[in-house]
Amino acid sequence: LWLWLGDAMYPKGSVTSAAQLREAYAQAGEPALRGVPVDGVYDDHDYGLNDGGVGWELKEDARQLFLDEVVGAPADSARRTQRGGLYGSR
């Protein structure tokens, strides 16, 4: 099991759209982790903005992309809609 504890990707330059955020996640793919179970939480860089916070306009896009591209969470995961972030338990 690999746990990302934030900063799974560092976008190059300013991210101003969900498409740019998606591209940053695509470029950050880690081939060494293929076949390894991955879980974790995101951090400010994973939002697409250094020190991005609650007011960041792409926050929800970043959540969905992190769950899709990094964690591989199912479409019906409670983490996709719960308030307060990506925390969870198993």
All heavy atoms as an XYZ file, in Angstrom:
689
protein
N       0.847     -1.180      0.000
C       0.000      0.000      0.000
C       0.889      1.239      0.000
O       1.830      1.328      0.793
C      -0.897      0.003      1.250
C      -1.761      1.240      1.469
C      -2.780      1.409      0.352
C      -2.450      1.149      2.809
N       0.608      2.160     -0.902
C       1.310      3.445     -0.958
C       0.339      4.519     -0.488
O      -0.775      4.609     -0.996
C       1.747      3.733     -2.387
C       2.436      5.044     -2.523
C       1.864      6.240     -2.811
C       3.833      5.301     -2.359
N       2.822      7.227     -2.836
C       4.038      6.666     -2.561
C       4.920      4.489     -2.067
C       5.284      7.251     -2.487
C       6.165      5.067     -1.986
C       6.346      6.436     -2.198
N       0.739      5.329      0.471
C      -0.094      6.415      0.964
C       0.471      7.759      0.523
O       1.584      8.114      0.895
C      -0.172      6.396      2.497
C      -0.948      5.260      3.117
C      -0.840      5.314      4.627
C      -2.397      5.289      2.682
N      -0.300      8.490     -0.275
C       0.062      9.863     -0.602
C      -0.418     10.731      0.546
O      -1.588     10.694      0.915
C      -0.628     10.333     -1.882
C       0.060      9.934     -3.134
C      -0.424      9.091     -4.088
C       1.337     10.359     -3.607
N       0.477      8.956     -5.104
C       1.574      9.723     -4.832
C       2.328     11.202     -3.092
C       2.733      9.918     -5.565
C       3.475     11.386     -3.823
C       3.669     10.756     -5.046
N       0.461     11.512      1.083
C       0.108     12.411      2.179
C       0.172     13.864      1.730
O       0.418     14.767      2.522
C       1.022     12.157      3.382
C       0.926     10.737      3.921
C       1.886     10.541      5.086
C      -0.492     10.398      4.334
N      -0.066     14.061      0.456
C      -0.092     15.398     -0.115
C       0.993     15.583     -1.151
O       1.985     14.854     -1.174
N       0.763     16.546     -2.008
C       1.715     16.915     -3.056
C       2.031     15.749     -3.996
O       3.184     15.462     -4.281
C       2.991     17.504     -2.463
C       2.732     18.801     -1.714
O       1.676     19.409     -1.949
O       3.571     19.212     -0.913
N       0.989     15.093     -4.483
C       1.163     14.021     -5.462
C       1.602     14.586     -6.803
O       2.143     13.877     -7.632
C      -0.141     13.230     -5.629
N       1.367     15.868     -7.011
C       1.819     16.517     -8.240
C       2.110     17.987     -7.970
O       1.571     18.572     -7.050
C       0.801     16.344     -9.362
C      -0.543     16.961     -9.127
S      -0.607     18.642     -9.785
C      -2.323     19.023     -9.580
N       2.994     18.518     -8.774
C       3.334     19.938     -8.744
C       3.108     20.489    -10.145
O       3.901     20.231    -11.040
C       4.801     20.151     -8.358
C       5.085     19.953     -6.899
C       5.407     18.702     -6.400
C       5.031     21.024     -6.017
C       5.667     18.511     -5.060
C       5.300     20.848     -4.669
C       5.614     19.593     -4.203
O       5.876     19.419     -2.878
N       2.033     21.248    -10.353
C       1.792     21.782    -11.697
C       2.853     22.804    -12.087
O       3.398     23.508    -11.239
C       0.420     22.425    -11.585
C       0.209     22.655    -10.139
C       1.028     21.659     -9.401
N       3.137     22.839    -13.384
C       4.073     23.834    -13.909
C       3.298     25.099    -14.229
O       2.381     25.080    -15.034
C       4.756     23.308    -15.170
C       5.629     22.114    -14.903
C       6.230     21.578    -16.173
C       7.033     20.329    -15.885
N       7.482     19.674    -17.092
N       3.646     26.180    -13.588
C       2.977     27.442    -13.844
C       1.611     27.513    -13.189
O       1.244     26.686    -12.366
N       0.847     28.507    -13.589
C      -0.482     28.736    -13.021
C      -1.497     27.782    -13.637
O      -1.507     27.565    -14.841
C      -0.929     30.172    -13.292
O      -0.074     31.072    -12.655
N      -2.351     27.250    -12.806
C      -3.453     26.409    -13.259
C      -4.719     27.244    -13.148
O      -5.068     27.705    -12.064
C      -3.572     25.128    -12.403
C      -4.803     24.350    -12.765
C      -2.325     24.278    -12.557
N      -5.384     27.453    -14.282
C      -6.570     28.309    -14.285
C      -7.811     27.589    -14.796
O      -8.861     28.200    -14.920
C      -6.321     29.562    -15.143
O      -5.978     29.147    -16.468
C      -5.202     30.409    -14.555
N      -7.695     26.288    -15.084
C      -8.859     25.550    -15.570
C      -8.766     24.085    -15.144
O      -7.678     23.583    -14.837
C      -8.955     25.619    -17.095
O      -7.925     24.843    -17.692
N      -9.909     23.420    -15.166
C      -9.939     21.996    -14.835
C      -9.127     21.192    -15.850
O      -8.490     20.203    -15.494
C     -11.383     21.501    -14.781
N      -9.117     21.619    -17.107
C      -8.338     20.916    -18.140
C      -6.843     20.973    -17.823
O      -6.133     19.975    -17.984
C      -8.625     21.506    -19.515
N      -6.348     22.120    -17.380
C      -4.937     22.242    -17.006
C      -4.629     21.383    -15.781
O      -3.571     20.767    -15.700
C      -4.580     23.694    -16.720
C      -4.506     24.559    -17.940
C      -4.240     26.001    -17.564
O      -4.868     26.537    -16.663
N      -3.296     26.620    -18.265
N      -5.552     21.339    -14.853
C      -5.378     20.510    -13.663
C      -5.326     19.032    -14.057
O      -4.469     18.289    -13.592
C      -6.527     20.780    -12.689
C      -6.409     20.254    -11.276
C      -5.158     20.786    -10.589
C      -7.643     20.641    -10.485
N      -6.199     18.614    -14.951
C      -6.222     17.231    -15.439
C      -4.900     16.877    -16.115
O      -4.333     15.811    -15.895
C      -7.386     17.036    -16.403
C      -7.564     15.609    -16.877
C      -8.813     15.436    -17.735
N     -10.027     15.640    -16.942
C     -10.808     16.731    -17.015
N     -10.521     17.700    -17.858
N     -11.871     16.836    -16.258
N      -4.377     17.792    -16.910
C      -3.090     17.566    -17.589
C      -1.948     17.446    -16.582
O      -1.064     16.605    -16.731
C      -2.808     18.702    -18.572
C      -1.502     18.577    -19.303
C      -1.409     17.332    -20.181
O      -2.452     16.804    -20.619
O      -0.281     16.873    -20.444
N      -1.970     18.260    -15.540
C      -0.929     18.183    -14.509
C      -0.969     16.824    -13.812
O       0.081     16.231    -13.553
C      -1.114     19.307    -13.488
N      -2.157     16.313    -13.534
C      -2.261     14.980    -12.933
C      -1.775     13.913    -13.900
O      -1.098     12.968    -13.500
C      -3.690     14.682    -12.489
C      -3.965     15.137    -11.087
C      -4.738     16.260    -10.836
C      -3.450     14.451    -10.000
C      -4.991     16.685     -9.542
C      -3.682     14.870     -8.705
C      -4.461     15.988     -8.487
O      -4.692     16.404     -7.215
N      -2.101     14.039    -15.169
C      -1.670     13.053    -16.168
C      -0.145     13.006    -16.263
O       0.451     11.934    -16.379
C      -2.284     13.375    -17.522
N       0.494     14.154    -16.192
C       1.950     14.218    -16.277
C       2.619     13.718    -15.001
O       3.775     13.326    -15.025
C       2.403     15.650    -16.565
C       2.041     16.108    -17.949
C       2.440     17.551    -18.190
O       3.025     18.200    -17.341
N       2.120     18.045    -19.373
N       1.888     13.716    -13.900
C       2.465     13.316    -12.619
C       2.356     11.816    -12.363
O       2.822     11.344    -11.344
C       1.778     14.071    -11.477
N       1.755     11.076    -13.272
C       1.591      9.634    -13.079
C       2.900      8.966    -12.707
O       3.948      9.273    -13.272
N       2.854      8.086    -11.735
C       4.057      7.430    -11.220
C       4.081      5.982    -11.687
O       3.403      5.135    -11.116
C       4.072      7.504     -9.692
C       5.279      6.897     -9.045
C       6.581      7.474     -9.547
O       6.794      8.681     -9.409
O       7.393      6.703    -10.089
N       4.855      5.670    -12.742
C       4.886      4.302    -13.272
C       5.287      3.256    -12.236
O       4.824      2.123    -12.292
C       5.922      4.373    -14.389
C       6.088      5.802    -14.712
C       5.710      6.572    -13.477
N       6.113      3.616    -11.280
C       6.572      2.646    -10.280
C       5.430      2.163     -9.392
O       5.537      1.125     -8.752
C       7.672      3.262     -9.420
N       4.325      2.916     -9.352
C       3.211      2.545     -8.483
C       2.150      1.711     -9.193
O       1.168      1.322     -8.571
C       2.562      3.801     -7.893
C       3.437      4.591     -6.930
C       2.701      5.836     -6.453
C       3.867      3.742     -5.756
N       2.336      1.438    -10.476
C       1.348      0.623    -11.189
C       1.243     -0.745    -10.538
O       2.240     -1.408    -10.291
C       1.717      0.513    -12.655
C       1.528      1.839    -13.343
C       1.467      1.711    -14.844
N       1.267      3.045    -15.390
C       2.157      3.701    -16.110
N       3.305      3.141    -16.409
N       1.908      4.911    -16.545
N       0.036     -1.145    -10.222
C      -0.187     -2.430     -9.583
C      -0.114     -2.384     -8.062
O      -0.353     -3.386     -7.402
N       0.212     -1.230     -7.497
C       0.303     -1.069     -6.043
C      -0.967     -0.359     -5.569
O      -1.348      0.657     -6.147
C       1.540     -0.221     -5.657
C       1.566      0.068     -4.171
C       2.812     -0.901     -6.114
N      -1.620     -0.852     -4.523
C      -2.778     -0.121     -3.996
C      -2.339      1.256     -3.497
O      -1.323      1.381     -2.814
C      -3.255     -0.982     -2.829
C      -2.616     -2.314     -3.016
C      -1.364     -2.086     -3.800
N      -3.104      2.295     -3.860
C      -2.772      3.673     -3.495
C      -3.966      4.299     -2.787
O      -5.109      4.122     -3.198
C      -2.417      4.507     -4.745
C      -2.176      5.966     -4.371
C      -1.212      3.926     -5.455
N      -3.687      5.033     -1.737
C      -4.705      5.814     -1.051
C      -4.022      7.073     -0.540
O      -2.821      7.233     -0.691
C      -5.327      5.028      0.100
C      -6.742      5.519      0.411
O      -7.116      6.630     -0.022
O      -7.478      4.801      1.099
N      -4.770      7.970      0.042
C      -4.154      9.158      0.595
C      -5.063     10.359      0.580
O      -6.266     10.262      0.352
N      -4.458     11.491      0.825
C      -5.149     12.772      0.864
C      -4.368     13.778      0.033
O      -3.195     13.597     -0.240
C      -5.309     13.301      2.307
C      -6.198     12.373      3.119
C      -3.967     13.473      2.978
N      -5.043     14.844     -0.355
C      -4.359     15.864     -1.133
C      -3.898     17.012     -0.261
O      -4.245     17.105      0.911
C      -5.172     16.340     -2.304
C      -6.588     16.839     -2.068
C      -7.098     17.098     -0.821
C      -7.428     17.058     -3.155
C      -8.386     17.555     -0.658
C      -8.721     17.520     -2.985
C      -9.193     17.772     -1.740
O     -10.460     18.225     -1.581
N      -3.094     17.866     -0.857
C      -2.509     19.008     -0.175
C      -2.648     20.204     -1.119
O      -3.207     20.082     -2.208
C      -1.040     18.685      0.137
C      -0.418     19.621      1.152
O      -1.123     20.503      1.672
O       0.774     19.488      1.417
N      -2.085     21.327     -0.749
C      -2.281     22.541     -1.542
C      -1.833     22.412     -2.998
O      -2.519     22.870     -3.901
C      -1.623     23.750     -0.883
C      -0.133     23.598     -0.666
O       0.370     22.461     -0.712
O       0.527     24.618     -0.438
N      -0.706     21.776     -3.267
C      -0.258     21.657     -4.654
C      -1.204     20.794     -5.472
O      -1.384     21.005     -6.662
C       1.168     21.097     -4.733
C       2.177     22.074     -4.262
N       2.704     22.018     -2.993
C       2.736     23.136     -4.876
C       3.558     23.020     -2.849
N       3.596     23.712     -3.963
N      -1.830     19.804     -4.847
C      -2.779     18.940     -5.535
C      -4.047     19.699     -5.925
O      -4.788     19.276     -6.798
C      -3.135     17.735     -4.668
C      -1.909     16.956     -4.247
O      -1.102     16.613     -5.123
O      -1.744     16.721     -3.046
N      -4.291     20.823     -5.266
C      -5.392     21.704     -5.650
C      -5.096     22.381     -6.990
O      -5.993     22.844     -7.657
C      -5.547     22.826     -4.626
C      -6.492     22.579     -3.486
C      -6.959     21.320     -3.157
C      -6.916     23.645     -2.718
C      -7.820     21.140     -2.096
C      -7.771     23.475     -1.652
C      -8.225     22.228     -1.348
O      -9.073     22.065     -0.304
N      -3.815     22.518     -7.323
C      -3.416     23.242     -8.515
C      -2.938     24.648     -8.209
O      -2.630     25.417     -9.103
N      -2.885     24.986     -6.928
C      -2.448     26.320     -6.514
C      -1.681     26.183     -5.213
O      -2.205     25.644     -4.228
C      -3.668     27.229     -6.298
C      -3.393     28.637     -5.798
C      -2.710     29.464     -6.884
C      -4.691     29.301     -5.372
N      -0.438     26.664     -5.192
C       0.325     26.640     -3.954
C      -0.418     27.461     -2.908
O      -0.829     28.589     -3.163
C       1.727     27.208     -4.171
C       2.597     27.052     -2.944
O       2.428     26.125     -2.168
N       3.520     27.955     -2.765
N      -0.597     26.891     -1.744
C      -1.327     27.513     -0.643
C      -2.797     27.773     -0.967
O      -3.428     28.627     -0.370
C      -0.646     28.807     -0.178
C       0.740     28.552      0.372
O       0.969     27.472      0.937
O       1.608     29.430      0.226
N      -3.336     27.039     -1.958
C      -4.761     27.155     -2.281
C      -5.584     26.693     -1.093
O      -5.258     25.720     -0.438
N      -6.643     27.369     -0.838
C      -7.454     27.046      0.325
C      -8.916     26.873     -0.015
O      -9.289     26.574     -1.149
N      -9.744     27.112      0.978
C     -11.172     26.848      0.862
C     -11.832     27.657     -0.261
O     -12.802     27.209     -0.862
C     -11.879     27.093      2.222
C     -11.857     28.564      2.593
C     -13.278     26.541      2.219
N     -11.301     28.812     -0.592
C     -11.897     29.655     -1.625
C     -11.438     29.355     -3.035
O     -11.902     29.990     -3.986
N     -10.534     28.401     -3.210
C      -9.988     28.096     -4.539
C     -11.084     27.564     -5.446
O     -11.771     26.599     -5.123
C      -8.837     27.114     -4.400
C      -8.224     26.618     -5.667
C      -8.043     25.309     -6.004
C      -7.691     27.372     -6.748
N      -7.432     25.217     -7.229
C      -7.213     26.474     -7.715
C      -7.578     28.734     -7.012
C      -6.636     26.880     -8.905
C      -6.996     29.138     -8.202
C      -6.520     28.218     -9.124
N     -11.260     28.195     -6.592
C     -12.372     27.864     -7.494
C     -12.293     26.465     -8.102
O     -13.315     25.921     -8.514
C     -12.487     28.908     -8.600
C     -11.281     28.950     -9.505
C     -11.297     30.128    -10.456
O     -11.669     31.231    -10.032
O     -10.945     29.927    -11.623
N     -11.121     25.868     -8.154
C     -10.985     24.523     -8.724
C     -10.902     23.436     -7.650
O     -10.528     22.301     -7.929
C      -9.758     24.455     -9.634
C      -9.803     25.349    -10.870
C      -8.498     25.269    -11.642
C     -10.976     24.993    -11.756
N     -11.288     23.774     -6.433
C     -11.179     22.835     -5.314
C     -11.946     21.540     -5.579
O     -11.428     20.447     -5.372
C     -11.673     23.487     -4.034
C     -11.558     22.597     -2.816
C     -11.964     23.308     -1.553
C     -13.457     23.459     -1.508
N     -13.961     23.888     -0.217
N     -13.175     21.634     -6.037
C     -13.972     20.430     -6.284
C     -13.430     19.628     -7.463
O     -13.397     18.400     -7.436
C     -15.444     20.776     -6.495
C     -16.346     19.564     -6.571
C     -16.255     18.660     -5.338
O     -16.032     19.150     -4.225
O     -16.403     17.432     -5.513
N     -12.972     20.323     -8.507
C     -12.331     19.635     -9.633
C     -11.099     18.878     -9.145
O     -10.868     17.729     -9.548
C     -11.917     20.638    -10.719
C     -13.102     21.313    -11.365
O     -13.932     20.606    -11.960
O     -13.192     22.544    -11.264
N     -10.321     19.520     -8.271
C      -9.107     18.889     -7.746
C      -9.459     17.643     -6.935
O      -8.771     16.622     -7.034
C      -8.322     19.881     -6.888
N     -10.514     17.701     -6.168
C     -10.928     16.537     -5.374
C     -11.249     15.354     -6.291
O     -10.768     14.248     -6.090
C     -12.160     16.849     -4.535
C     -12.643     15.621     -3.763
C     -14.121     15.606     -3.418
N     -14.628     16.698     -2.665
C     -15.202     16.591     -1.466
N     -15.286     15.408     -0.885
N     -15.694     17.629     -0.867
N     -12.072     15.609     -7.298
C     -12.484     14.532     -8.197
C     -11.294     13.972     -8.978
O     -11.173     12.753     -9.153
C     -13.586     15.017     -9.139
C     -14.842     15.486     -8.435
C     -15.442     14.463     -7.480
O     -15.460     13.269     -7.749
N     -15.940     14.930     -6.341
N     -10.417     14.852     -9.451
C      -9.244     14.390    -10.189
C      -8.295     13.593     -9.302
O      -7.733     12.590     -9.738
C      -8.516     15.568    -10.833
C      -9.215     16.122    -12.066
C      -8.640     17.479    -12.444
C      -9.091     15.144    -13.216
N      -8.099     14.034     -8.066
C      -7.241     13.272     -7.153
C      -7.818     11.875     -6.942
O      -7.099     10.878     -6.996
C      -7.102     14.001     -5.815
C      -6.141     13.335     -4.873
C      -4.798     13.649     -4.909
C      -6.581     12.389     -3.961
C      -3.893     13.030     -4.047
C      -5.694     11.764     -3.097
C      -4.352     12.085     -3.141
N      -9.122     11.797     -6.719
C      -9.763     10.500     -6.505
C      -9.709      9.634     -7.759
O      -9.557      8.423     -7.670
C     -11.203     10.693     -6.029
C     -11.324     11.254     -4.612
C     -12.759     11.655     -4.311
C     -10.806     10.275     -3.580
N      -9.815     10.248     -8.927
C      -9.733      9.499    -10.194
C      -8.307      9.080    -10.517
O      -8.038      7.911    -10.761
C     -10.244     10.349    -11.362
C     -11.740     10.557    -11.347
O     -12.459      9.798    -10.665
O     -12.202     11.502    -12.021
N      -7.403     10.039    -10.539
C      -6.063      9.842    -11.086
C      -5.050      9.274    -10.086
O      -4.119      8.587    -10.484
C      -5.519     11.162    -11.644
C      -6.378     11.781    -12.712
C      -6.458     10.939    -13.965
O      -5.502     10.211    -14.280
O      -7.497     11.009    -14.655
N      -5.217      9.568     -8.819
C      -4.230      9.130     -7.831
C      -4.735      7.920     -7.051
O      -4.060      6.905     -6.962
C      -3.853     10.276     -6.860
C      -2.880      9.801     -5.804
C      -3.264     11.455     -7.640
N      -5.926      8.026     -6.505
C      -6.450      6.984     -5.632
C      -7.195      5.897     -6.406
O      -7.197      4.743     -6.012
C      -7.366      7.617     -4.552
C      -8.026      6.563     -3.693
C      -6.570      8.583     -3.693
N      -7.839      6.270     -7.515
C      -8.650      5.305     -8.245
C      -9.910      4.926     -7.481
O     -10.352      3.782     -7.505
N     -10.502      5.906     -6.815
C     -11.702      5.661     -6.014
C     -12.894      5.370     -6.914
O     -13.017      5.934     -8.005
C     -12.004      6.877     -5.138
N     -13.798      4.501     -6.466
C     -14.987      4.217     -7.264
C     -15.887      5.448     -7.400
O     -15.832      6.362     -6.563
C     -15.703      3.104     -6.486
C     -15.057      3.016     -5.164
C     -13.744      3.732     -5.230
N     -16.699      5.457     -8.425
C     -17.580      6.601     -8.689
C     -18.547      6.865     -7.548
O     -18.956      8.005     -7.334
C     -18.350      6.374     -9.989
N     -18.905      5.830     -6.792
C     -19.856      6.008     -5.696
C     -19.182      6.186     -4.335
O     -19.841      6.125     -3.297
C     -20.839      4.843     -5.648
C     -20.168      3.506     -5.353
O     -18.915      3.427     -5.378
O     -20.899      2.541     -5.108
N     -17.898      6.450     -4.308
C     -17.178      6.648     -3.051
C     -17.748      7.850     -2.293
O     -17.956      8.922     -2.873
C     -15.694      6.891     -3.329
O     -15.034      7.294     -2.149
N     -17.972      7.669     -1.006
C     -18.452      8.772     -0.164
C     -17.464      9.932     -0.155
O     -17.852     11.084      0.065
C     -18.691      8.272      1.256
N     -16.203      9.654     -0.409
C     -15.173     10.696     -0.407
C     -15.408     11.722     -1.512
O     -14.882     12.828     -1.461
C     -13.794     10.073     -0.559
C     -13.442      9.188      0.635
C     -12.206      8.389      0.391
N     -11.029      9.227      0.532
C      -9.797      8.808      0.290
N      -9.577      7.571     -0.105
N      -8.780      9.611      0.434
N     -16.188     11.380     -2.513
C     -16.457     12.310     -3.620
C     -17.420     13.424     -3.236
O     -17.422     14.474     -3.857
C     -16.994     11.550     -4.825
C     -15.962     10.629     -5.422
C     -16.443     10.040     -6.735
N     -15.434      9.182     -7.305
C     -14.391      9.598     -8.027
N     -14.241     10.889     -8.275
N     -13.514      8.752     -8.506
N     -18.252     13.191     -2.238
C     -19.287     14.175     -1.903
C     -19.287     14.617     -0.446
O     -19.997     15.558     -0.106
C     -20.682     13.606     -2.228
O     -20.868     12.386     -1.521
C     -20.832     13.373     -3.728
N     -18.522     13.964      0.419
C     -18.552     14.328      1.837
C     -17.988     15.718      2.059
O     -17.136     16.182      1.312
C     -17.789     13.312      2.674
C     -16.287     13.368      2.473
C     -15.566     12.196      3.104
O     -16.181     11.238      3.506
N     -14.261     12.296      3.183
N     -18.457     16.357      3.092
C     -17.942     17.679      3.464
C     -16.631     17.530      4.207
O     -16.399     16.541      4.882
C     -18.952     18.386      4.354
C     -20.232     18.722      3.642
C     -21.185     19.398      4.582
N     -20.505     20.520      5.209
C     -20.960     21.766      5.214
N     -22.090     22.034      4.662
N     -20.281     22.718      5.796
N     -15.759     18.490      4.050
C     -14.571     18.557      4.871
C     -13.318     17.940      4.294
O     -12.284     17.936      4.933
N     -13.366     17.392      3.080
C     -12.134     16.890      2.481
C     -12.165     15.432      2.130
O     -13.212     14.825      1.972
N     -10.973     14.843      2.020
C     -10.827     13.478      1.513
C     -10.600     12.431      2.582
O     -10.240     11.306      2.266
C      -9.629     13.425      0.542
C      -9.825     14.108     -0.779
C      -8.567     13.997     -1.610
C     -10.986     13.515     -1.520
N     -10.797     12.764      3.825
C     -10.553     11.787      4.879
C     -11.428     10.563      4.682
O     -12.451     10.590      3.999
C     -10.823     12.400      6.249
C     -12.273     12.841      6.418
C     -13.217     11.941      6.892
C     -12.674     14.120      6.066
C     -14.539     12.316      7.016
C     -13.995     14.504      6.188
C     -14.925     13.596      6.660
O     -16.228     13.962      6.783
N     -11.017      9.474      5.237
C     -11.791      8.242      5.144
C     -11.184      7.196      6.052
O     -10.154      7.403      6.675
N     -11.825      6.063      6.120
C     -11.298      4.946      6.906
C     -11.687      3.645      6.225
O     -12.605      3.601      5.425
C     -11.815      4.983      8.343
O     -13.209      4.780      8.352
N     -10.942      2.602      6.554
C     -11.257      1.271      6.040
C     -11.307      0.303      7.193
O     -10.621      0.406      8.123
C     -10.175      0.789      5.078
C     -10.067      1.598      3.849
C      -9.060      0.921      2.975
N      -8.569      1.859      1.991
C      -7.968      1.481      0.911
N      -7.753      0.233      0.661
N      -7.543      2.363      0.048
